[in-house]
């Protein structure tokens, strides 16, 4: 892994952690913080990520964890 790619991973994780702490203190879900940090860090707003195709594996894991978290939120009890 190149040093530049590793730095970009650290930027993503740092923004996600800071966003999660802030959103949790505001009483909001951390999923919203992760999505907001992804939008901020991405190539269109702040531009920290130059080549988003390098992060497809990380994005796929993010979708899996998002669906898992949504599955935990729903309750399928029948009355």
KOLKOLDREN-524562 format. One record per residue (C-alpha): residue number from 1; y, z, x. Coordinates in steps of 0.5 Angstrom, whole numbers, plus 500, padded with zeros to 3 digits. Layout:
<nodes>
+-----+-----+-----+-----+
| num |   Y |   Z |   X |
+-----+-----+-----+-----+
| NUM |   Y |   Z |   X |
...
+-----+-----+-----+-----+
</nodes>
This chain:
<nodes>
+-----+-----+-----+-----+
| num |   Y |   Z |   X |
+-----+-----+-----+-----+
|   1 | 500 | 500 | 500 |
|   2 | 507 | 498 | 503 |
|   3 | 512 | 503 | 504 |
|   4 | 517 | 500 | 499 |
|   5 | 511 | 500 | 493 |
|   6 | 510 | 507 | 495 |
|   7 | 518 | 509 | 494 |
|   8 | 518 | 505 | 487 |
|   9 | 512 | 509 | 485 |
|  10 | 516 | 516 | 487 |
|  11 | 522 | 513 | 483 |
|  12 | 518 | 512 | 477 |
|  13 | 515 | 519 | 477 |
|  14 | 521 | 523 | 479 |
|  15 | 525 | 519 | 473 |
|  16 | 519 | 521 | 469 |
|  17 | 519 | 528 | 471 |
|  18 | 526 | 529 | 470 |
|  19 | 526 | 526 | 463 |
|  20 | 520 | 530 | 461 |
|  21 | 524 | 536 | 463 |
|  22 | 530 | 534 | 459 |
|  23 | 527 | 532 | 453 |
|  24 | 522 | 538 | 452 |
|  25 | 528 | 543 | 453 |
|  26 | 532 | 538 | 447 |
|  27 | 526 | 539 | 443 |
|  28 | 523 | 532 | 443 |
|  29 | 517 | 529 | 445 |
|  30 | 515 | 527 | 452 |
|  31 | 513 | 521 | 450 |
|  32 | 520 | 519 | 448 |
|  33 | 522 | 521 | 455 |
|  34 | 517 | 517 | 459 |
|  35 | 519 | 511 | 455 |
|  36 | 526 | 512 | 456 |
|  37 | 525 | 513 | 464 |
|  38 | 521 | 506 | 464 |
|  39 | 527 | 503 | 461 |
|  40 | 532 | 506 | 465 |
|  41 | 528 | 505 | 472 |
|  42 | 525 | 498 | 470 |
|  43 | 528 | 491 | 473 |
|  44 | 534 | 490 | 467 |
|  45 | 538 | 497 | 467 |
|  46 | 538 | 500 | 474 |
|  47 | 534 | 495 | 477 |
|  48 | 530 | 500 | 482 |
|  49 | 523 | 496 | 480 |
|  50 | 524 | 489 | 483 |
|  51 | 517 | 486 | 482 |
|  52 | 514 | 489 | 475 |
|  53 | 508 | 485 | 476 |
|  54 | 506 | 490 | 482 |
|  55 | 506 | 496 | 476 |
|  56 | 501 | 493 | 471 |
|  57 | 495 | 498 | 473 |
|  58 | 500 | 503 | 472 |
|  59 | 503 | 500 | 465 |
|  60 | 496 | 500 | 463 |
|  61 | 494 | 507 | 464 |
|  62 | 501 | 509 | 461 |
|  63 | 498 | 505 | 454 |
|  64 | 492 | 508 | 455 |
|  65 | 495 | 515 | 455 |
|  66 | 500 | 514 | 450 |
|  67 | 494 | 512 | 445 |
|  68 | 491 | 518 | 447 |
|  69 | 497 | 522 | 445 |
|  70 | 498 | 519 | 439 |
|  71 | 490 | 520 | 437 |
|  72 | 491 | 527 | 438 |
|  73 | 497 | 528 | 434 |
|  74 | 494 | 525 | 428 |
|  75 | 489 | 529 | 423 |
|  76 | 484 | 526 | 419 |
|  77 | 482 | 532 | 415 |
|  78 | 480 | 529 | 408 |
|  79 | 482 | 533 | 402 |
+-----+-----+-----+-----+
</nodes>
